[in-house]
Amino acid sequence: MSEREHDTVWDRTRLEAPHTQPDKAQRVRRMFDAIAPTYELVNTLASAGRDRYWRREMVRVTAVRPEDVLLDLACGTGDVARAFASGDPRPTTIIAADFSRAMLQLAAKRPAAGTLFTQADALHLPLANGCVTIVSCAFGIRNFQNLGAGLSEIHRVLAPGGRAVILEFTIPSMAIFRHLYRFYVGRVLPALAWLVSRDRTGAYRYLHKSVLSFPSRVEIVSSLKTAGFSDIVVRPLSWGIVTIYLAGKTGI
Ligand SMILES: C[S@@+](CC[C@H](N)C(=O)[O-])C[C@H]1O[C@@H](n2cnc3c(N)ncnc32)[C@H](O)[C@@H]1O
């Protein structure tokens, strides 16, 4: 790729259909490598601190058992892994995986005790079948090159009886919140993010467009079923701005 690392990754044309770009994964990785240093600060400011509550809820609904082995997929700077590690009980082992080196390096600087880090693509995990009992993935699946392939890979690495807990942005169902949300994510957030991060990759315009064009809750549930999951629980939070999906892999 001839563009320099921090130059535009998501231009206007690509943002018309971010999920069908043939090189979406490479673009996502370059984007996160570029915004890594200010990622957490923008998150906290943009969500007014709600992002911590969303991750805590993720931990709560998962109902961790002390013998659990957790894979935190698309771990970013490690917030979800740290939230699980500070739970009671906490999983016996936590593996944190991400394909962005810069995000992973920041996660490894503040490791929760007993966390193993691996640079890996969620669609091709270097893990054996059925080797973990929980897969968590916060704000990751929307970035996958192929949603169905990513969910199948999560299902593959889960042991029978294991569960996936997924947190992702969704569009609020109530019209008033939907309009406010669109204005905020489309106008306010890119300006705020630019002030903080001076981002030139288009990361926060990508966030807006990729949320709007991402499958709905109903479609995600359908994709989870196609990937082999059952006992799916859907829990919208904060007026439906985000949704937690808890999905089980059958077996004993
Ligand atoms: C929005 S961040 C979320 C980080 C973290 N889970 C959190 O809640 O803050 C998305 C992360 O997913 C990672 N990611 C996206 N697609 C991926 C893939 N195919 N394989 C591994 N990591 C991926 C990115 O590098 C980025 O760190």
The ligand as an SDF file (V2000), in Angstrom:
LIG
                    3D

 27 29  0  0  0  0  0  0  0  0999 V2000
  -13.0770   -0.4560   18.7260 C   0  0  0  0  0  0  0  0  0  0  0  0
  -11.6660   -1.3580   19.1890 S   0  0  0  0  0  0  0  0  0  0  0  0
  -12.2650   -2.2190   20.6280 C   0  0  0  0  0  0  0  0  0  0  0  0
  -11.1880   -2.5270   21.6200 C   0  0  0  0  0  0  0  0  0  0  0  0
  -11.6590   -3.0940   22.9580 C   0  0  0  0  0  0  0  0  0  0  0  0
  -12.3440   -4.3500   22.7820 N   0  0  0  0  0  0  0  0  0  0  0  0
  -12.5310   -2.1040   23.6890 C   0  0  0  0  0  0  0  0  0  0  0  0
  -13.6300   -2.4610   24.0980 O   0  0  0  0  0  0  0  0  0  0  0  0
  -12.0880   -0.9560   23.8600 O   0  0  0  0  0  0  0  0  0  0  0  0
  -11.6530   -2.6340   17.9920 C   0  0  0  0  0  0  0  0  0  0  0  0
  -10.4130   -3.4880   18.0730 C   0  0  0  0  0  0  0  0  0  0  0  0
  -10.6570   -4.6270   17.2410 O   0  0  0  0  0  0  0  0  0  0  0  0
   -9.4510   -4.9640   16.6120 C   0  0  0  0  0  0  0  0  0  0  0  0
   -9.7950   -5.7940   15.4610 N   0  0  0  0  0  0  0  0  0  0  0  0
  -10.6290   -5.4770   14.4590 C   0  0  0  0  0  0  0  0  0  0  0  0
  -10.7130   -6.4860   13.5850 N   0  0  0  0  0  0  0  0  0  0  0  0
   -9.9110   -7.4720   14.0530 C   0  0  0  0  0  0  0  0  0  0  0  0
   -9.5680   -8.7590   13.6050 C   0  0  0  0  0  0  0  0  0  0  0  0
  -10.0490   -9.2570   12.4650 N   0  0  0  0  0  0  0  0  0  0  0  0
   -8.7310   -9.5040   14.3430 N   0  0  0  0  0  0  0  0  0  0  0  0
   -8.2090   -9.0180   15.5050 C   0  0  0  0  0  0  0  0  0  0  0  0
   -8.4820   -7.7970   15.9740 N   0  0  0  0  0  0  0  0  0  0  0  0
   -9.3250   -7.0270   15.2610 C   0  0  0  0  0  0  0  0  0  0  0  0
   -8.8200   -3.6310   16.2830 C   0  0  0  0  0  0  0  0  0  0  0  0
   -7.4500   -3.7200   16.0230 O   0  0  0  0  0  0  0  0  0  0  0  0
   -9.1570   -2.8260   17.5340 C   0  0  0  0  0  0  0  0  0  0  0  0
   -8.1300   -2.9090   18.5010 O   0  0  0  0  0  0  0  0  0  0  0  0
  1  2  1  0
  2  3  1  0
  2 10  1  0
  3  4  1  0
  4  5  1  0
  5  6  1  0
  5  7  1  0
  7  8  2  0
  7  9  1  0
 10 11  1  0
 11 12  1  0
 11 26  1  0
 12 13  1  0
 13 14  1  0
 13 24  1  0
 14 15  1  0
 14 23  1  0
 15 16  2  0
 16 17  1  0
 17 18  1  0
 17 23  2  0
 18 19  1  0
 18 20  2  0
 20 21  1  0
 21 22  2  0
 22 23  1  0
 24 25  1  0
 24 26  1  0
 26 27  1  0
M  CHG  2   2   1   9  -1
M  END
$$$$
